[in-house]
Amino acid sequence: MSFFAVEKNVENLVGLSAAVIRKYSPDELRSHLVDKNKRKFTFTTKFPVIGRGNVLRDSIRTSEEINRDIDRILAHSK
């Protein structure tokens, strides 16, 4: 199966174009799927939570939040 076919299957299941899916944050995508399917939707992790704890903290983080944290960390390391 080609990548194009996989992408089209995802678009059909989600109800959004691939371009829109790429722009959505995980939380926006979850919200869309909850509205579309009228069912609760959660993200889960399949690796054991050991060591430094849950990398997601208490919720899904947007790429803007992650970039802001990285910028803050790098600013203090100079």
PDB file of N, CA, C and O in Angstrom:
ATOM      1  N   MET A   1       0.853  -1.181   0.000  1.00  0.00           N
ATOM      2  CA  MET A   1       0.000   0.000   0.000  1.00  0.00           C
ATOM      3  C   MET A   1       0.893   1.237   0.000  1.00  0.00           C
ATOM      4  O   MET A   1       1.852   1.308   0.769  1.00  0.00           O
ATOM      5  N   SER A   2       0.593   2.192  -0.840  1.00  0.00           N
ATOM      6  CA  SER A   2       1.413   3.395  -0.949  1.00  0.00           C
ATOM      7  C   SER A   2       1.081   4.387   0.158  1.00  0.00           C
ATOM      8  O   SER A   2       0.028   4.310   0.792  1.00  0.00           O
ATOM      9  N   PHE A   3       2.000   5.316   0.374  1.00  0.00           N
ATOM     10  CA  PHE A   3       1.776   6.368   1.369  1.00  0.00           C
ATOM     11  C   PHE A   3       0.534   7.170   1.032  1.00  0.00           C
ATOM     12  O   PHE A   3      -0.219   7.555   1.926  1.00  0.00           O
ATOM     13  N   PHE A   4       0.311   7.429  -0.259  1.00  0.00           N
ATOM     14  CA  PHE A   4      -0.863   8.180  -0.694  1.00  0.00           C
ATOM     15  C   PHE A   4      -2.154   7.471  -0.267  1.00  0.00           C
ATOM     16  O   PHE A   4      -3.099   8.118   0.185  1.00  0.00           O
ATOM     17  N   ALA A   5      -2.190   6.157  -0.409  1.00  0.00           N
ATOM     18  CA  ALA A   5      -3.370   5.388  -0.020  1.00  0.00           C
ATOM     19  C   ALA A   5      -3.585   5.429   1.492  1.00  0.00           C
ATOM     20  O   ALA A   5      -4.717   5.561   1.959  1.00  0.00           O
ATOM     21  N   VAL A   6      -2.503   5.317   2.249  1.00  0.00           N
ATOM     22  CA  VAL A   6      -2.599   5.396   3.708  1.00  0.00           C
ATOM     23  C   VAL A   6      -3.116   6.770   4.117  1.00  0.00           C
ATOM     24  O   VAL A   6      -3.994   6.880   4.973  1.00  0.00           O
ATOM     25  N   GLU A   7      -2.571   7.811   3.506  1.00  0.00           N
ATOM     26  CA  GLU A   7      -2.993   9.177   3.818  1.00  0.00           C
ATOM     27  C   GLU A   7      -4.488   9.358   3.516  1.00  0.00           C
ATOM     28  O   GLU A   7      -5.208   9.958   4.314  1.00  0.00           O
ATOM     29  N   LYS A   8      -4.951   8.852   2.391  1.00  0.00           N
ATOM     30  CA  LYS A   8      -6.373   8.954   2.028  1.00  0.00           C
ATOM     31  C   LYS A   8      -7.249   8.193   3.026  1.00  0.00           C
ATOM     32  O   LYS A   8      -8.329   8.667   3.379  1.00  0.00           O
ATOM     33  N   ASN A   9      -6.801   7.027   3.483  1.00  0.00           N
ATOM     34  CA  ASN A   9      -7.558   6.273   4.491  1.00  0.00           C
ATOM     35  C   ASN A   9      -7.685   7.061   5.789  1.00  0.00           C
ATOM     36  O   ASN A   9      -8.754   7.090   6.399  1.00  0.00           O
ATOM     37  N   VAL A  10      -6.595   7.700   6.209  1.00  0.00           N
ATOM     38  CA  VAL A  10      -6.622   8.508   7.427  1.00  0.00           C
ATOM     39  C   VAL A  10      -7.582   9.682   7.250  1.00  0.00           C
ATOM     40  O   VAL A  10      -8.379   9.970   8.143  1.00  0.00           O
ATOM     41  N   GLU A  11      -7.511  10.360   6.105  1.00  0.00           N
ATOM     42  CA  GLU A  11      -8.426  11.474   5.834  1.00  0.00           C
ATOM     43  C   GLU A  11      -9.875  11.014   5.918  1.00  0.00           C
ATOM     44  O   GLU A  11     -10.711  11.711   6.493  1.00  0.00           O
ATOM     45  N   ASN A  12     -10.184   9.849   5.350  1.00  0.00           N
ATOM     46  CA  ASN A  12     -11.554   9.333   5.378  1.00  0.00           C
ATOM     47  C   ASN A  12     -12.010   9.000   6.793  1.00  0.00           C
ATOM     48  O   ASN A  12     -13.150   9.282   7.162  1.00  0.00           O
ATOM     49  N   LEU A  13     -11.129   8.403   7.583  1.00  0.00           N
ATOM     50  CA  LEU A  13     -11.486   8.047   8.959  1.00  0.00           C
ATOM     51  C   LEU A  13     -11.664   9.270   9.850  1.00  0.00           C
ATOM     52  O   LEU A  13     -12.600   9.334  10.646  1.00  0.00           O
ATOM     53  N   VAL A  14     -10.763  10.239   9.713  1.00  0.00           N
ATOM     54  CA  VAL A  14     -10.779  11.414  10.584  1.00  0.00           C
ATOM     55  C   VAL A  14     -11.788  12.450  10.100  1.00  0.00           C
ATOM     56  O   VAL A  14     -12.396  13.152  10.908  1.00  0.00           O
ATOM     57  N   GLY A  15     -11.967  12.547   8.787  1.00  0.00           N
ATOM     58  CA  GLY A  15     -12.894  13.534   8.251  1.00  0.00           C
ATOM     59  C   GLY A  15     -12.260  14.881   7.997  1.00  0.00           C
ATOM     60  O   GLY A  15     -12.958  15.882   7.837  1.00  0.00           O
ATOM     61  N   LEU A  16     -10.946  14.913   7.959  1.00  0.00           N
ATOM     62  CA  LEU A  16     -10.191  16.145   7.687  1.00  0.00           C
ATOM     63  C   LEU A  16      -9.119  15.835   6.654  1.00  0.00           C
ATOM     64  O   LEU A  16      -8.682  14.691   6.522  1.00  0.00           O
ATOM     65  N   SER A  17      -8.698  16.864   5.922  1.00  0.00           N
ATOM     66  CA  SER A  17      -7.604  16.660   4.973  1.00  0.00           C
ATOM     67  C   SER A  17      -6.293  16.473   5.736  1.00  0.00           C
ATOM     68  O   SER A  17      -6.174  16.877   6.893  1.00  0.00           O
ATOM     69  N   ALA A  18      -5.317  15.860   5.080  1.00  0.00           N
ATOM     70  CA  ALA A  18      -4.012  15.635   5.712  1.00  0.00           C
ATOM     71  C   ALA A  18      -3.359  16.958   6.097  1.00  0.00           C
ATOM     72  O   ALA A  18      -2.703  17.043   7.135  1.00  0.00           O
ATOM     73  N   ALA A  19      -3.530  17.987   5.274  1.00  0.00           N
ATOM     74  CA  ALA A  19      -2.948  19.300   5.577  1.00  0.00           C
ATOM     75  C   ALA A  19      -3.524  19.870   6.867  1.00  0.00           C
ATOM     76  O   ALA A  19      -2.792  20.447   7.672  1.00  0.00           O
ATOM     77  N   VAL A  20      -4.823  19.713   7.068  1.00  0.00           N
ATOM     78  CA  VAL A  20      -5.467  20.221   8.290  1.00  0.00           C
ATOM     79  C   VAL A  20      -5.026  19.393   9.494  1.00  0.00           C
ATOM     80  O   VAL A  20      -4.763  19.941  10.564  1.00  0.00           O
ATOM     81  N   ILE A  21      -4.946  18.081   9.323  1.00  0.00           N
ATOM     82  CA  ILE A  21      -4.510  17.218  10.422  1.00  0.00           C
ATOM     83  C   ILE A  21      -3.106  17.614  10.875  1.00  0.00           C
ATOM     84  O   ILE A  21      -2.833  17.643  12.075  1.00  0.00           O
ATOM     85  N   ARG A  22      -2.217  17.917   9.933  1.00  0.00           N
ATOM     86  CA  ARG A  22      -0.844  18.312  10.288  1.00  0.00           C
ATOM     87  C   ARG A  22      -0.807  19.628  11.055  1.00  0.00           C
ATOM     88  O   ARG A  22       0.076  19.830  11.889  1.00  0.00           O
ATOM     89  N   LYS A  23      -1.754  20.526  10.784  1.00  0.00           N
ATOM     90  CA  LYS A  23      -1.775  21.832  11.454  1.00  0.00           C
ATOM     91  C   LYS A  23      -2.390  21.752  12.851  1.00  0.00           C
ATOM     92  O   LYS A  23      -2.069  22.566  13.716  1.00  0.00           O
ATOM     93  N   TYR A  24      -3.274  20.775  13.075  1.00  0.00           N
ATOM     94  CA  TYR A  24      -3.945  20.652  14.368  1.00  0.00           C
ATOM     95  C   TYR A  24      -2.965  20.201  15.447  1.00  0.00           C
ATOM     96  O   TYR A  24      -2.075  19.388  15.193  1.00  0.00           O
ATOM     97  N   SER A  25      -3.138  20.736  16.644  1.00  0.00           N
ATOM     98  CA  SER A  25      -2.406  20.221  17.793  1.00  0.00           C
ATOM     99  C   SER A  25      -3.077  18.917  18.217  1.00  0.00           C
ATOM    100  O   SER A  25      -4.204  18.652  17.801  1.00  0.00           O
ATOM    101  N   PRO A  26      -2.423  18.106  19.023  1.00  0.00           N
ATOM    102  CA  PRO A  26      -3.069  16.868  19.493  1.00  0.00           C
ATOM    103  C   PRO A  26      -4.399  17.139  20.197  1.00  0.00           C
ATOM    104  O   PRO A  26      -5.347  16.368  20.051  1.00  0.00           O
ATOM    105  N   ASP A  27      -4.469  18.224  20.954  1.00  0.00           N
ATOM    106  CA  ASP A  27      -5.709  18.542  21.661  1.00  0.00           C
ATOM    107  C   ASP A  27      -6.819  18.954  20.692  1.00  0.00           C
ATOM    108  O   ASP A  27      -7.974  18.574  20.880  1.00  0.00           O
ATOM    109  N   GLU A  28      -6.478  19.725  19.661  1.00  0.00           N
ATOM    110  CA  GLU A  28      -7.467  20.104  18.652  1.00  0.00           C
ATOM    111  C   GLU A  28      -7.974  18.879  17.891  1.00  0.00           C
ATOM    112  O   GLU A  28      -9.165  18.774  17.599  1.00  0.00           O
ATOM    113  N   LEU A  29      -7.079  17.965  17.575  1.00  0.00           N
ATOM    114  CA  LEU A  29      -7.469  16.743  16.881  1.00  0.00           C
ATOM    115  C   LEU A  29      -8.372  15.893  17.767  1.00  0.00           C
ATOM    116  O   LEU A  29      -9.382  15.365  17.302  1.00  0.00           O
ATOM    117  N   ARG A  30      -8.014  15.760  19.040  1.00  0.00           N
ATOM    118  CA  ARG A  30      -8.852  15.023  19.984  1.00  0.00           C
ATOM    119  C   ARG A  30     -10.240  15.633  20.063  1.00  0.00           C
ATOM    120  O   ARG A  30     -11.237  14.913  20.016  1.00  0.00           O
ATOM    121  N   SER A  31     -10.316  16.949  20.181  1.00  0.00           N
ATOM    122  CA  SER A  31     -11.598  17.644  20.270  1.00  0.00           C
ATOM    123  C   SER A  31     -12.449  17.393  19.023  1.00  0.00           C
ATOM    124  O   SER A  31     -13.651  17.147  19.126  1.00  0.00           O
ATOM    125  N   HIS A  32     -11.821  17.454  17.845  1.00  0.00           N
ATOM    126  CA  HIS A  32     -12.537  17.181  16.597  1.00  0.00           C
ATOM    127  C   HIS A  32     -13.105  15.764  16.595  1.00  0.00           C
ATOM    128  O   HIS A  32     -14.259  15.560  16.220  1.00  0.00           O
ATOM    129  N   LEU A  33     -12.298  14.781  17.013  1.00  0.00           N
ATOM    130  CA  LEU A  33     -12.737  13.396  17.004  1.00  0.00           C
ATOM    131  C   LEU A  33     -13.844  13.137  18.020  1.00  0.00           C
ATOM    132  O   LEU A  33     -14.743  12.335  17.767  1.00  0.00           O
ATOM    133  N   VAL A  34     -13.784  13.813  19.175  1.00  0.00           N
ATOM    134  CA  VAL A  34     -14.853  13.684  20.168  1.00  0.00           C
ATOM    135  C   VAL A  34     -16.156  14.222  19.591  1.00  0.00           C
ATOM    136  O   VAL A  34     -17.200  13.583  19.718  1.00  0.00           O
ATOM    137  N   ASP A  35     -16.103  15.390  18.958  1.00  0.00           N
ATOM    138  CA  ASP A  35     -17.307  15.969  18.349  1.00  0.00           C
ATOM    139  C   ASP A  35     -17.839  15.090  17.219  1.00  0.00           C
ATOM    140  O   ASP A  35     -19.048  14.902  17.088  1.00  0.00           O
ATOM    141  N   LYS A  36     -16.938  14.560  16.414  1.00  0.00           N
ATOM    142  CA  LYS A  36     -17.336  13.758  15.250  1.00  0.00           C
ATOM    143  C   LYS A  36     -17.946  12.420  15.668  1.00  0.00           C
ATOM    144  O   LYS A  36     -18.979  12.013  15.137  1.00  0.00           O
ATOM    145  N   ASN A  37     -17.307  11.739  16.618  1.00  0.00           N
ATOM    146  CA  ASN A  37     -17.719  10.389  16.994  1.00  0.00           C
ATOM    147  C   ASN A  37     -18.642  10.330  18.206  1.00  0.00           C
ATOM    148  O   ASN A  37     -19.193   9.274  18.517  1.00  0.00           O
ATOM    149  N   LYS A  38     -18.814  11.470  18.896  1.00  0.00           N
ATOM    150  CA  LYS A  38     -19.671  11.521  20.092  1.00  0.00           C
ATOM    151  C   LYS A  38     -19.226  10.524  21.159  1.00  0.00           C
ATOM    152  O   LYS A  38     -20.044   9.964  21.890  1.00  0.00           O
ATOM    153  N   ARG A  39     -17.904  10.315  21.230  1.00  0.00           N
ATOM    154  CA  ARG A  39     -17.331   9.424  22.227  1.00  0.00           C
ATOM    155  C   ARG A  39     -16.056  10.051  22.773  1.00  0.00           C
ATOM    156  O   ARG A  39     -15.371  10.805  22.080  1.00  0.00           O
ATOM    157  N   LYS A  40     -15.749   9.727  24.029  1.00  0.00           N
ATOM    158  CA  LYS A  40     -14.522  10.200  24.636  1.00  0.00           C
ATOM    159  C   LYS A  40     -13.328   9.630  23.880  1.00  0.00           C
ATOM    160  O   LYS A  40     -13.353   8.474  23.457  1.00  0.00           O
ATOM    161  N   PHE A  41     -12.298  10.428  23.714  1.00  0.00           N
ATOM    162  CA  PHE A  41     -11.103  10.018  22.983  1.00  0.00           C
ATOM    163  C   PHE A  41      -9.897  10.375  23.828  1.00  0.00           C
ATOM    164  O   PHE A  41      -9.765  11.521  24.258  1.00  0.00           O
ATOM    165  N   THR A  42      -9.022   9.427  24.074  1.00  0.00           N
ATOM    166  CA  THR A  42      -7.827   9.698  24.867  1.00  0.00           C
ATOM    167  C   THR A  42      -6.596   9.195  24.147  1.00  0.00           C
ATOM    168  O   THR A  42      -6.662   8.269  23.339  1.00  0.00           O
ATOM    169  N   PHE A  43      -5.462   9.824  24.456  1.00  0.00           N
ATOM    170  CA  PHE A  43      -4.173   9.363  23.967  1.00  0.00           C
ATOM    171  C   PHE A  43      -3.539   8.549  25.086  1.00  0.00           C
ATOM    172  O   PHE A  43      -3.596   8.941  26.252  1.00  0.00           O
ATOM    173  N   THR A  44      -2.941   7.426  24.738  1.00  0.00           N
ATOM    174  CA  THR A  44      -2.256   6.625  25.746  1.00  0.00           C
ATOM    175  C   THR A  44      -0.832   6.359  25.292  1.00  0.00           C
ATOM    176  O   THR A  44      -0.505   6.474  24.110  1.00  0.00           O
ATOM    177  N   THR A  45      -0.004   6.005  26.240  1.00  0.00           N
ATOM    178  CA  THR A  45       1.370   5.683  25.940  1.00  0.00           C
ATOM    179  C   THR A  45       1.571   4.182  26.102  1.00  0.00           C
ATOM    180  O   THR A  45       0.938   3.562  26.957  1.00  0.00           O
ATOM    181  N   LYS A  46       2.424   3.607  25.309  1.00  0.00           N
ATOM    182  CA  LYS A  46       2.668   2.173  25.366  1.00  0.00           C
ATOM    183  C   LYS A  46       4.036   1.836  25.957  1.00  0.00           C
ATOM    184  O   LYS A  46       4.481   0.692  25.861  1.00  0.00           O
ATOM    185  N   PHE A  47       4.709   2.814  26.567  1.00  0.00           N
ATOM    186  CA  PHE A  47       5.984   2.504  27.198  1.00  0.00           C
ATOM    187  C   PHE A  47       5.824   2.637  28.709  1.00  0.00           C
ATOM    188  O   PHE A  47       4.984   3.406  29.175  1.00  0.00           O
ATOM    189  N   PRO A  48       6.611   1.903  29.469  1.00  0.00           N
ATOM    190  CA  PRO A  48       6.450   1.955  30.927  1.00  0.00           C
ATOM    191  C   PRO A  48       6.842   3.318  31.475  1.00  0.00           C
ATOM    192  O   PRO A  48       7.798   3.938  31.009  1.00  0.00           O
ATOM    193  N   VAL A  49       6.106   3.764  32.451  1.00  0.00           N
ATOM    194  CA  VAL A  49       6.388   5.058  33.078  1.00  0.00           C
ATOM    195  C   VAL A  49       7.344   4.796  34.240  1.00  0.00           C
ATOM    196  O   VAL A  49       6.922   4.553  35.370  1.00  0.00           O
ATOM    197  N   ILE A  50       8.640   4.850  33.934  1.00  0.00           N
ATOM    198  CA  ILE A  50       9.674   4.649  34.936  1.00  0.00           C
ATOM    199  C   ILE A  50      10.707   5.747  34.765  1.00  0.00           C
ATOM    200  O   ILE A  50      10.691   6.470  33.769  1.00  0.00           O
ATOM    201  N   GLY A  51      11.573   5.871  35.700  1.00  0.00           N
ATOM    202  CA  GLY A  51      12.643   6.856  35.566  1.00  0.00           C
ATOM    203  C   GLY A  51      12.177   8.251  35.950  1.00  0.00           C
ATOM    204  O   GLY A  51      11.826   8.495  37.104  1.00  0.00           O
ATOM    205  N   ARG A  52      12.171   9.154  35.001  1.00  0.00           N
ATOM    206  CA  ARG A  52      11.879  10.556  35.295  1.00  0.00           C
ATOM    207  C   ARG A  52      10.387  10.884  35.303  1.00  0.00           C
ATOM    208  O   ARG A  52      10.029  12.055  35.429  1.00  0.00           O
ATOM    209  N   GLY A  53       9.529   9.918  35.177  1.00  0.00           N
ATOM    210  CA  GLY A  53       8.097  10.167  35.276  1.00  0.00           C
ATOM    211  C   GLY A  53       7.433  10.370  33.938  1.00  0.00           C
ATOM    212  O   GLY A  53       8.015  10.084  32.891  1.00  0.00           O
ATOM    213  N   ASN A  54       6.224  10.861  33.975  1.00  0.00           N
ATOM    214  CA  ASN A  54       5.397  11.029  32.791  1.00  0.00           C
ATOM    215  C   ASN A  54       5.859  12.253  32.005  1.00  0.00           C
ATOM    216  O   ASN A  54       5.820  13.372  32.518  1.00  0.00           O
ATOM    217  N   VAL A  55       6.293  12.046  30.768  1.00  0.00           N
ATOM    218  CA  VAL A  55       6.781  13.159  29.954  1.00  0.00           C
ATOM    219  C   VAL A  55       5.648  14.077  29.499  1.00  0.00           C
ATOM    220  O   VAL A  55       5.901  15.219  29.114  1.00  0.00           O
ATOM    221  N   LEU A  56       4.412  13.600  29.538  1.00  0.00           N
ATOM    222  CA  LEU A  56       3.276  14.430  29.151  1.00  0.00           C
ATOM    223  C   LEU A  56       2.772  15.286  30.302  1.00  0.00           C
ATOM    224  O   LEU A  56       1.836  16.067  30.131  1.00  0.00           O
ATOM    225  N   ARG A  57       3.373  15.148  31.453  1.00  0.00           N
ATOM    226  CA  ARG A  57       2.923  15.809  32.667  1.00  0.00           C
ATOM    227  C   ARG A  57       1.469  15.440  32.886  1.00  0.00           C
ATOM    228  O   ARG A  57       1.154  14.250  32.909  1.00  0.00           O
ATOM    229  N   ASP A  58       0.583  16.380  33.045  1.00  0.00           N
ATOM    230  CA  ASP A  58      -0.813  16.041  33.309  1.00  0.00           C
ATOM    231  C   ASP A  58      -1.712  16.194  32.103  1.00  0.00           C
ATOM    232  O   ASP A  58      -2.918  15.973  32.211  1.00  0.00           O
ATOM    233  N   SER A  59      -1.163  16.569  30.945  1.00  0.00           N
ATOM    234  CA  SER A  59      -2.001  16.755  29.768  1.00  0.00           C
ATOM    235  C   SER A  59      -1.140  16.753  28.517  1.00  0.00           C
ATOM    236  O   SER A  59       0.088  16.739  28.588  1.00  0.00           O
ATOM    237  N   ILE A  60      -1.807  16.766  27.371  1.00  0.00           N
ATOM    238  CA  ILE A  60      -1.112  16.902  26.099  1.00  0.00           C
ATOM    239  C   ILE A  60      -0.591  18.326  25.997  1.00  0.00           C
ATOM    240  O   ILE A  60      -1.304  19.271  26.335  1.00  0.00           O
ATOM    241  N   ARG A  61       0.639  18.492  25.538  1.00  0.00           N
ATOM    242  CA  ARG A  61       1.224  19.822  25.409  1.00  0.00           C
ATOM    243  C   ARG A  61       1.311  20.186  23.938  1.00  0.00           C
ATOM    244  O   ARG A  61       1.621  19.345  23.094  1.00  0.00           O
ATOM    245  N   THR A  62       1.034  21.443  23.643  1.00  0.00           N
ATOM    246  CA  THR A  62       1.113  21.911  22.264  1.00  0.00           C
ATOM    247  C   THR A  62       2.567  22.140  21.883  1.00  0.00           C
ATOM    248  O   THR A  62       3.432  22.281  22.748  1.00  0.00           O
ATOM    249  N   SER A  63       2.827  22.176  20.587  1.00  0.00           N
ATOM    250  CA  SER A  63       4.195  22.424  20.132  1.00  0.00           C
ATOM    251  C   SER A  63       4.642  23.826  20.539  1.00  0.00           C
ATOM    252  O   SER A  63       5.830  24.043  20.778  1.00  0.00           O
ATOM    253  N   GLU A  64       3.719  24.777  20.623  1.00  0.00           N
ATOM    254  CA  GLU A  64       4.081  26.130  21.063  1.00  0.00           C
ATOM    255  C   GLU A  64       4.566  26.117  22.510  1.00  0.00           C
ATOM    256  O   GLU A  64       5.534  26.800  22.845  1.00  0.00           O
ATOM    257  N   GLU A  65       3.898  25.341  23.374  1.00  0.00           N
ATOM    258  CA  GLU A  65       4.329  25.241  24.773  1.00  0.00           C
ATOM    259  C   GLU A  65       5.706  24.594  24.871  1.00  0.00           C
ATOM    260  O   GLU A  65       6.555  25.041  25.641  1.00  0.00           O
ATOM    261  N   ILE A  66       5.919  23.559  24.101  1.00  0.00           N
ATOM    262  CA  ILE A  66       7.214  22.875  24.114  1.00  0.00           C
ATOM    263  C   ILE A  66       8.313  23.808  23.613  1.00  0.00           C
ATOM    264  O   ILE A  66       9.387  23.876  24.212  1.00  0.00           O
ATOM    265  N   ASN A  67       8.055  24.531  22.517  1.00  0.00           N
ATOM    266  CA  ASN A  67       9.044  25.480  21.986  1.00  0.00           C
ATOM    267  C   ASN A  67       9.342  26.575  23.003  1.00  0.00           C
ATOM    268  O   ASN A  67      10.497  26.971  23.159  1.00  0.00           O
ATOM    269  N   ARG A  68       8.319  27.070  23.697  1.00  0.00           N
ATOM    270  CA  ARG A  68       8.519  28.106  24.710  1.00  0.00           C
ATOM    271  C   ARG A  68       9.404  27.586  25.846  1.00  0.00           C
ATOM    272  O   ARG A  68      10.291  28.299  26.317  1.00  0.00           O
ATOM    273  N   ASP A  69       9.165  26.339  26.289  1.00  0.00           N
ATOM    274  CA  ASP A  69       9.993  25.751  27.347  1.00  0.00           C
ATOM    275  C   ASP A  69      11.434  25.574  26.886  1.00  0.00           C
ATOM    276  O   ASP A  69      12.366  25.862  27.636  1.00  0.00           O
ATOM    277  N   ILE A  70      11.621  25.105  25.661  1.00  0.00           N
ATOM    278  CA  ILE A  70      12.979  24.924  25.130  1.00  0.00           C
ATOM    279  C   ILE A  70      13.701  26.261  25.034  1.00  0.00           C
ATOM    280  O   ILE A  70      14.874  26.356  25.395  1.00  0.00           O
ATOM    281  N   ASP A  71      13.014  27.298  24.550  1.00  0.00           N
ATOM    282  CA  ASP A  71      13.617  28.633  24.479  1.00  0.00           C
ATOM    283  C   ASP A  71      14.020  29.131  25.863  1.00  0.00           C
ATOM    284  O   ASP A  71      15.089  29.719  26.026  1.00  0.00           O
ATOM    285  N   ARG A  72      13.166  28.898  26.859  1.00  0.00           N
ATOM    286  CA  ARG A  72      13.458  29.329  28.237  1.00  0.00           C
ATOM    287  C   ARG A  72      14.682  28.577  28.772  1.00  0.00           C
ATOM    288  O   ARG A  72      15.551  29.180  29.401  1.00  0.00           O
ATOM    289  N   ILE A  73      14.751  27.290  28.528  1.00  0.00           N
ATOM    290  CA  ILE A  73      15.880  26.486  29.000  1.00  0.00           C
ATOM    291  C   ILE A  73      17.179  26.920  28.325  1.00  0.00           C
ATOM    292  O   ILE A  73      18.205  27.057  28.992  1.00  0.00           O
ATOM    293  N   LEU A  74      17.147  27.138  27.010  1.00  0.00           N
ATOM    294  CA  LEU A  74      18.335  27.531  26.277  1.00  0.00           C
ATOM    295  C   LEU A  74      18.800  28.943  26.670  1.00  0.00           C
ATOM    296  O   LEU A  74      19.999  29.220  26.677  1.00  0.00           O
ATOM    297  N   ALA A  75      17.861  29.822  26.992  1.00  0.00           N
ATOM    298  CA  ALA A  75      18.223  31.185  27.394  1.00  0.00           C
ATOM    299  C   ALA A  75      19.009  31.176  28.703  1.00  0.00           C
ATOM    300  O   ALA A  75      19.887  32.016  28.906  1.00  0.00           O
ATOM    301  N   HIS A  76      18.696  30.225  29.597  1.00  0.00           N
ATOM    302  CA  HIS A  76      19.389  30.146  30.880  1.00  0.00           C
ATOM    303  C   HIS A  76      20.716  29.404  30.794  1.00  0.00           C
ATOM    304  O   HIS A  76      21.506  29.453  31.737  1.00  0.00           O
ATOM    305  N   SER A  77      20.974  28.724  29.695  1.00  0.00           N
ATOM    306  CA  SER A  77      22.211  27.941  29.582  1.00  0.00           C
ATOM    307  C   SER A  77      23.361  28.744  28.976  1.00  0.00           C
ATOM    308  O   SER A  77      24.477  28.234  28.874  1.00  0.00           O
ATOM    309  N   LYS A  78      23.110  29.988  28.573  1.00  0.00           N
ATOM    310  CA  LYS A  78      24.182  30.799  27.953  1.00  0.00           C
ATOM    311  C   LYS A  78      25.084  31.398  28.986  1.00  0.00           C
ATOM    312  O   LYS A  78      26.032  32.104  28.642  1.00  0.00           O
TER     313      LYS A  78
END
